[in-house]
Structure formats: structure tokens, C-alpha cells
């Protein structure tokens, strides 16, 4: 009986510990990704962004995506890839006005993902 209770308590502690670590990992990485996209957004808004700037953001995302892919919903990853590639196409054409809404969508997606992985009662139950 005591072993069973101890096993339950240890399992619960491990589950909570892993959840907190996952949350911290995702929050940290998405804060960096969001900051990178915001920088590109500001450069695009000023009309000084280049396609290479966009490619740098894409490389940054691809490197972080490899570490986080197993934790994220596949649809979220796919949507970030899709919106980022569209924004890169507009930057390649020098079409800053069409690239800005794509980056706004990217910023919104990163914010929603961060909110969904925040430790709140609404996200747990």
C-alpha cells in the first residue's frame, strides 16, 4: 500500500516536472522566434528588409523547429512554414505591403502557441 502511494506521488511529481520543463522550453524558444519575426517586420515596415533577411529568419525557424517539432501540433508547424514562405516570396519581389500581413499572421500564430502552452487551468483541463 505504501509503495503504491509512493509510486503515485513520484509519478505525479515526474509528470509535473516534465510539464514545467516543456513549458519553459517552448516559451523560451517561441519568445526568440517572435523577437526574430518582429525584427523582420520592423525592417519590412521601414522598407529595408531583403530576401536574405527573410531567409535568415527561415533558417532560424528551421533550426528551432527541429528541436520543438515533437511537442507542437503538426498544423501549427505547417501554418508557420506556409506563412513564412509566402512572406519570403513577397520579400523576394520587394513587395513589402503584402509581406507585412503575412508577418502579422506569423506573430499571431507564435502568440497563440505560447498561450496554448502556458500552464493555466484552462489549458490543463
CNS distance restraints for C-alpha pairs under 8 A (distance, minus, plus):
assign (resid   1 and name CA) (resid   5 and name CA) 6.36 0.50 0.50
assign (resid   2 and name CA) (resid   6 and name CA) 6.03 0.50 0.50
assign (resid   3 and name CA) (resid   7 and name CA) 5.96 0.50 0.50
assign (resid   4 and name CA) (resid   8 and name CA) 6.21 0.50 0.50
assign (resid   5 and name CA) (resid   9 and name CA) 6.19 0.50 0.50
assign (resid   6 and name CA) (resid  10 and name CA) 6.08 0.50 0.50
assign (resid   7 and name CA) (resid  11 and name CA) 5.98 0.50 0.50
assign (resid   8 and name CA) (resid  12 and name CA) 6.05 0.50 0.50
assign (resid   9 and name CA) (resid  13 and name CA) 6.10 0.50 0.50
assign (resid  10 and name CA) (resid  14 and name CA) 6.14 0.50 0.50
assign (resid  11 and name CA) (resid  15 and name CA) 6.11 0.50 0.50
assign (resid  12 and name CA) (resid  16 and name CA) 6.17 0.50 0.50
assign (resid  13 and name CA) (resid  17 and name CA) 6.03 0.50 0.50
assign (resid  14 and name CA) (resid  18 and name CA) 6.06 0.50 0.50
assign (resid  15 and name CA) (resid  19 and name CA) 6.14 0.50 0.50
assign (resid  16 and name CA) (resid  20 and name CA) 6.17 0.50 0.50
assign (resid  17 and name CA) (resid  21 and name CA) 6.19 0.50 0.50
assign (resid  18 and name CA) (resid  22 and name CA) 6.03 0.50 0.50
assign (resid  19 and name CA) (resid  23 and name CA) 6.10 0.50 0.50
assign (resid  20 and name CA) (resid  24 and name CA) 6.16 0.50 0.50
assign (resid  20 and name CA) (resid 119 and name CA) 7.70 0.50 0.50
assign (resid  21 and name CA) (resid  25 and name CA) 6.07 0.50 0.50
assign (resid  22 and name CA) (resid  26 and name CA) 6.17 0.50 0.50
assign (resid  23 and name CA) (resid  27 and name CA) 5.98 0.50 0.50
assign (resid  23 and name CA) (resid 117 and name CA) 6.00 0.50 0.50
assign (resid  23 and name CA) (resid 118 and name CA) 6.40 0.50 0.50
assign (resid  23 and name CA) (resid 119 and name CA) 7.16 0.50 0.50
assign (resid  24 and name CA) (resid  28 and name CA) 6.03 0.50 0.50
assign (resid  25 and name CA) (resid  29 and name CA) 6.24 0.50 0.50
assign (resid  26 and name CA) (resid  30 and name CA) 5.92 0.50 0.50
assign (resid  26 and name CA) (resid  68 and name CA) 7.31 0.50 0.50
assign (resid  26 and name CA) (resid 114 and name CA) 7.28 0.50 0.50
assign (resid  26 and name CA) (resid 117 and name CA) 7.43 0.50 0.50
assign (resid  27 and name CA) (resid  31 and name CA) 5.99 0.50 0.50
assign (resid  27 and name CA) (resid 114 and name CA) 5.95 0.50 0.50
assign (resid  27 and name CA) (resid 117 and name CA) 7.64 0.50 0.50
assign (resid  27 and name CA) (resid 118 and name CA) 7.82 0.50 0.50
assign (resid  28 and name CA) (resid  32 and name CA) 6.49 0.50 0.50
assign (resid  29 and name CA) (resid  33 and name CA) 6.27 0.50 0.50
assign (resid  29 and name CA) (resid  64 and name CA) 7.13 0.50 0.50
assign (resid  30 and name CA) (resid  34 and name CA) 5.84 0.50 0.50
assign (resid  30 and name CA) (resid 110 and name CA) 6.40 0.50 0.50
assign (resid  30 and name CA) (resid 114 and name CA) 6.75 0.50 0.50
assign (resid  31 and name CA) (resid  35 and name CA) 6.09 0.50 0.50
assign (resid  32 and name CA) (resid  36 and name CA) 6.22 0.50 0.50
assign (resid  33 and name CA) (resid  37 and name CA) 6.25 0.50 0.50
assign (resid  33 and name CA) (resid  60 and name CA) 7.65 0.50 0.50
assign (resid  33 and name CA) (resid  61 and name CA) 6.76 0.50 0.50
assign (resid  33 and name CA) (resid 110 and name CA) 7.78 0.50 0.50
assign (resid  34 and name CA) (resid  38 and name CA) 6.07 0.50 0.50
assign (resid  34 and name CA) (resid 107 and name CA) 6.15 0.50 0.50
assign (resid  34 and name CA) (resid 110 and name CA) 6.32 0.50 0.50
assign (resid  34 and name CA) (resid 111 and name CA) 7.83 0.50 0.50
assign (resid  35 and name CA) (resid  39 and name CA) 6.27 0.50 0.50
assign (resid  36 and name CA) (resid  40 and name CA) 6.44 0.50 0.50
assign (resid  36 and name CA) (resid  57 and name CA) 6.57 0.50 0.50
assign (resid  37 and name CA) (resid  41 and name CA) 6.03 0.50 0.50
assign (resid  37 and name CA) (resid  57 and name CA) 6.90 0.50 0.50
assign (resid  37 and name CA) (resid 103 and name CA) 6.95 0.50 0.50
assign (resid  37 and name CA) (resid 106 and name CA) 7.58 0.50 0.50
assign (resid  37 and name CA) (resid 107 and name CA) 6.91 0.50 0.50
assign (resid  38 and name CA) (resid  42 and name CA) 6.15 0.50 0.50
assign (resid  38 and name CA) (resid 107 and name CA) 7.37 0.50 0.50
assign (resid  39 and name CA) (resid  43 and name CA) 6.30 0.50 0.50
assign (resid  40 and name CA) (resid  44 and name CA) 6.05 0.50 0.50
assign (resid  40 and name CA) (resid  49 and name CA) 6.78 0.50 0.50
assign (resid  40 and name CA) (resid  53 and name CA) 6.96 0.50 0.50
assign (resid  40 and name CA) (resid  54 and name CA) 7.02 0.50 0.50
assign (resid  40 and name CA) (resid  57 and name CA) 7.70 0.50 0.50
assign (resid  41 and name CA) (resid  45 and name CA) 6.01 0.50 0.50
assign (resid  41 and name CA) (resid 100 and name CA) 6.53 0.50 0.50
assign (resid  41 and name CA) (resid 103 and name CA) 6.28 0.50 0.50
assign (resid  41 and name CA) (resid 104 and name CA) 7.87 0.50 0.50
assign (resid  42 and name CA) (resid  46 and name CA) 6.22 0.50 0.50
assign (resid  43 and name CA) (resid  47 and name CA) 6.17 0.50 0.50
assign (resid  43 and name CA) (resid  48 and name CA) 5.35 0.50 0.50
assign (resid  43 and name CA) (resid  49 and name CA) 4.86 0.50 0.50
assign (resid  44 and name CA) (resid  48 and name CA) 5.91 0.50 0.50
assign (resid  44 and name CA) (resid  49 and name CA) 4.77 0.50 0.50
assign (resid  44 and name CA) (resid  96 and name CA) 5.85 0.50 0.50
assign (resid  44 and name CA) (resid  99 and name CA) 7.60 0.50 0.50
assign (resid  44 and name CA) (resid 100 and name CA) 6.87 0.50 0.50
assign (resid  45 and name CA) (resid  96 and name CA) 7.10 0.50 0.50
assign (resid  45 and name CA) (resid  97 and name CA) 7.98 0.50 0.50
assign (resid  45 and name CA) (resid 100 and name CA) 7.06 0.50 0.50
assign (resid  47 and name CA) (resid  96 and name CA) 6.58 0.50 0.50
assign (resid  49 and name CA) (resid  53 and name CA) 6.20 0.50 0.50
assign (resid  49 and name CA) (resid  54 and name CA) 7.66 0.50 0.50
assign (resid  49 and name CA) (resid  91 and name CA) 7.29 0.50 0.50
assign (resid  50 and name CA) (resid  54 and name CA) 6.67 0.50 0.50
assign (resid  50 and name CA) (resid  91 and name CA) 6.24 0.50 0.50
assign (resid  50 and name CA) (resid  92 and name CA) 7.18 0.50 0.50
assign (resid  50 and name CA) (resid  94 and name CA) 7.68 0.50 0.50
assign (resid  51 and name CA) (resid  55 and name CA) 6.19 0.50 0.50
assign (resid  51 and name CA) (resid  88 and name CA) 6.35 0.50 0.50
assign (resid  51 and name CA) (resid  91 and name CA) 5.21 0.50 0.50
assign (resid  51 and name CA) (resid  92 and name CA) 4.95 0.50 0.50
assign (resid  52 and name CA) (resid  56 and name CA) 6.11 0.50 0.50
assign (resid  53 and name CA) (resid  57 and name CA) 6.48 0.50 0.50
assign (resid  54 and name CA) (resid  58 and name CA) 6.24 0.50 0.50
assign (resid  54 and name CA) (resid  87 and name CA) 7.80 0.50 0.50
assign (resid  54 and name CA) (resid  88 and name CA) 5.62 0.50 0.50
assign (resid  54 and name CA) (resid  91 and name CA) 7.21 0.50 0.50
assign (resid  55 and name CA) (resid  59 and name CA) 6.10 0.50 0.50
assign (resid  55 and name CA) (resid  88 and name CA) 7.12 0.50 0.50
assign (resid  56 and name CA) (resid  60 and name CA) 6.13 0.50 0.50
assign (resid  57 and name CA) (resid  61 and name CA) 6.12 0.50 0.50
assign (resid  58 and name CA) (resid  62 and name CA) 6.06 0.50 0.50
assign (resid  58 and name CA) (resid  84 and name CA) 7.09 0.50 0.50
assign (resid  59 and name CA) (resid  63 and name CA) 6.17 0.50 0.50
assign (resid  60 and name CA) (resid  64 and name CA) 6.36 0.50 0.50
assign (resid  61 and name CA) (resid  65 and name CA) 5.77 0.50 0.50
assign (resid  62 and name CA) (resid  66 and name CA) 6.35 0.50 0.50
assign (resid  63 and name CA) (resid  67 and name CA) 7.17 0.50 0.50
assign (resid  64 and name CA) (resid  68 and name CA) 6.40 0.50 0.50
assign (resid  65 and name CA) (resid  69 and name CA) 5.32 0.50 0.50
assign (resid  65 and name CA) (resid  77 and name CA) 7.79 0.50 0.50
assign (resid  68 and name CA) (resid  72 and name CA) 6.51 0.50 0.50
assign (resid  69 and name CA) (resid  73 and name CA) 7.90 0.50 0.50
assign (resid  69 and name CA) (resid  74 and name CA) 7.71 0.50 0.50
assign (resid  69 and name CA) (resid  77 and name CA) 7.36 0.50 0.50
assign (resid  72 and name CA) (resid  76 and name CA) 6.94 0.50 0.50
assign (resid  72 and name CA) (resid  77 and name CA) 6.99 0.50 0.50
assign (resid  73 and name CA) (resid  77 and name CA) 6.71 0.50 0.50
assign (resid  74 and name CA) (resid  78 and name CA) 6.14 0.50 0.50
assign (resid  75 and name CA) (resid  79 and name CA) 6.05 0.50 0.50
assign (resid  76 and name CA) (resid  80 and name CA) 6.25 0.50 0.50
assign (resid  76 and name CA) (resid 109 and name CA) 7.60 0.50 0.50
assign (resid  76 and name CA) (resid 113 and name CA) 7.86 0.50 0.50
assign (resid  77 and name CA) (resid  81 and name CA) 6.23 0.50 0.50
assign (resid  78 and name CA) (resid  82 and name CA) 6.11 0.50 0.50
assign (resid  79 and name CA) (resid  83 and name CA) 6.06 0.50 0.50
assign (resid  80 and name CA) (resid  84 and name CA) 5.90 0.50 0.50
assign (resid  80 and name CA) (resid 106 and name CA) 6.29 0.50 0.50
assign (resid  80 and name CA) (resid 109 and name CA) 7.31 0.50 0.50
assign (resid  81 and name CA) (resid  85 and name CA) 6.08 0.50 0.50
assign (resid  82 and name CA) (resid  86 and name CA) 6.30 0.50 0.50
assign (resid  83 and name CA) (resid  87 and name CA) 6.19 0.50 0.50
assign (resid  83 and name CA) (resid 102 and name CA) 5.80 0.50 0.50
assign (resid  83 and name CA) (resid 103 and name CA) 7.47 0.50 0.50
assign (resid  83 and name CA) (resid 105 and name CA) 7.35 0.50 0.50
assign (resid  83 and name CA) (resid 106 and name CA) 6.56 0.50 0.50
assign (resid  84 and name CA) (resid  88 and name CA) 6.16 0.50 0.50
assign (resid  84 and name CA) (resid 102 and name CA) 7.16 0.50 0.50
assign (resid  84 and name CA) (resid 103 and name CA) 7.29 0.50 0.50
assign (resid  84 and name CA) (resid 106 and name CA) 7.15 0.50 0.50
assign (resid  85 and name CA) (resid  89 and name CA) 6.25 0.50 0.50
assign (resid  86 and name CA) (resid  90 and name CA) 6.43 0.50 0.50
assign (resid  86 and name CA) (resid  99 and name CA) 7.56 0.50 0.50
assign (resid  86 and name CA) (resid 102 and name CA) 7.05 0.50 0.50
assign (resid  87 and name CA) (resid  91 and name CA) 6.21 0.50 0.50
assign (resid  87 and name CA) (resid  98 and name CA) 7.67 0.50 0.50
assign (resid  87 and name CA) (resid  99 and name CA) 4.72 0.50 0.50
assign (resid  87 and name CA) (resid 100 and name CA) 7.56 0.50 0.50
assign (resid  87 and name CA) (resid 102 and name CA) 5.55 0.50 0.50
assign (resid  87 and name CA) (resid 103 and name CA) 6.64 0.50 0.50
assign (resid  88 and name CA) (resid  92 and name CA) 6.06 0.50 0.50
assign (resid  88 and name CA) (resid  99 and name CA) 7.52 0.50 0.50
assign (resid  89 and name CA) (resid  93 and name CA) 6.41 0.50 0.50
assign (resid  90 and name CA) (resid  94 and name CA) 6.13 0.50 0.50
assign (resid  90 and name CA) (resid  95 and name CA) 5.00 0.50 0.50
assign (resid  90 and name CA) (resid  96 and name CA) 6.65 0.50 0.50
assign (resid  90 and name CA) (resid  98 and name CA) 6.37 0.50 0.50
assign (resid  90 and name CA) (resid  99 and name CA) 5.29 0.50 0.50
assign (resid  91 and name CA) (resid  95 and name CA) 5.76 0.50 0.50
assign (resid  91 and name CA) (resid  96 and name CA) 6.22 0.50 0.50
assign (resid  91 and name CA) (resid  99 and name CA) 6.39 0.50 0.50
assign (resid  95 and name CA) (resid  99 and name CA) 6.44 0.50 0.50
assign (resid  96 and name CA) (resid 100 and name CA) 6.23 0.50 0.50
assign (resid  97 and name CA) (resid 101 and name CA) 7.56 0.50 0.50
assign (resid  98 and name CA) (resid 102 and name CA) 7.17 0.50 0.50
assign (resid  99 and name CA) (resid 103 and name CA) 6.43 0.50 0.50
assign (resid 100 and name CA) (resid 104 and name CA) 6.22 0.50 0.50
assign (resid 101 and name CA) (resid 105 and name CA) 6.24 0.50 0.50
assign (resid 102 and name CA) (resid 106 and name CA) 6.32 0.50 0.50
assign (resid 103 and name CA) (resid 107 and name CA) 6.16 0.50 0.50
assign (resid 104 and name CA) (resid 108 and name CA) 6.20 0.50 0.50
assign (resid 105 and name CA) (resid 109 and name CA) 6.11 0.50 0.50
assign (resid 106 and name CA) (resid 110 and name CA) 6.24 0.50 0.50
assign (resid 107 and name CA) (resid 111 and name CA) 6.22 0.50 0.50
assign (resid 108 and name CA) (resid 112 and name CA) 6.15 0.50 0.50
assign (resid 109 and name CA) (resid 113 and name CA) 6.16 0.50 0.50
assign (resid 110 and name CA) (resid 114 and name CA) 6.17 0.50 0.50
assign (resid 111 and name CA) (resid 115 and name CA) 6.19 0.50 0.50
assign (resid 112 and name CA) (resid 116 and name CA) 6.04 0.50 0.50
assign (resid 113 and name CA) (resid 117 and name CA) 6.27 0.50 0.50
assign (resid 114 and name CA) (resid 118 and name CA) 6.27 0.50 0.50
assign (resid 116 and name CA) (resid 123 and name CA) 6.47 0.50 0.50
assign (resid 117 and name CA) (resid 123 and name CA) 7.30 0.50 0.50
assign (resid 118 and name CA) (resid 123 and name CA) 7.21 0.50 0.50
assign (resid 119 and name CA) (resid 123 and name CA) 6.65 0.50 0.50
assign (resid 119 and name CA) (resid 124 and name CA) 7.13 0.50 0.50
assign (resid 120 and name CA) (resid 124 and name CA) 6.34 0.50 0.50
assign (resid 121 and name CA) (resid 125 and name CA) 6.08 0.50 0.50
